[in-house]
Structure formats: C-alpha cells, structure tokens
Amino acid sequence: MTPSNQDRRLGARHSLKLAAAALFFCLVAVLIYGWFTLRGSGLSTVAVIALGGGVLLTLILGIGLMSLVFYSHNEGWDDDIGR
C-alpha cells in the first residue's frame, strides 16, 4: 500500500520543521560562539551587530536567489533559453 498524498505532505512538514529547528539551533550556537569570540577583539557592540547583520542579509540574499533558480528550473521557465 502506497502512502497517500496527505501522508507524504505530513511527513514533509515534519521533516521541514525538524530541519528548521536544527538550523535555528546551529544559528544560535554560531551567534553565541561569535559573540564570545568577537567580544575581546576590540570591536564595539554596534560593529559586532553590524557585522552580524551584514552576514545575515548576505545569507538571506544568497538563499533567496538560489531558491529562485531552483524554482525557475522546476517550473520550466528557462527551458527555451538554450534553443
């Protein structure tokens, strides 16, 4: 018996929640490590926050653009470009 479409969606949601929780945990761990590492570097608190914000915005931009590339490929929007 094959799993129904709804069962697959529930499994995918569970996997997505698990991956998001793991990513959040890793992000918090890196933030804490970075905070304690940069605390003694002579950078001001504002500079550390600006550095973190720049890294975060760069990650958001990169992830967003890559997701658009994958979405475009899966939808077939770029199939006619090579012909």
Secondary structure by P-SEA (a helix, b strand, c coil): ccccaaaaaaaaaaaaaaaaaaaaaaaaaaaaaaaaaaccccccaaaaaaaaaaaaaaaaaaaaaaaaaaaaaaacccccccc
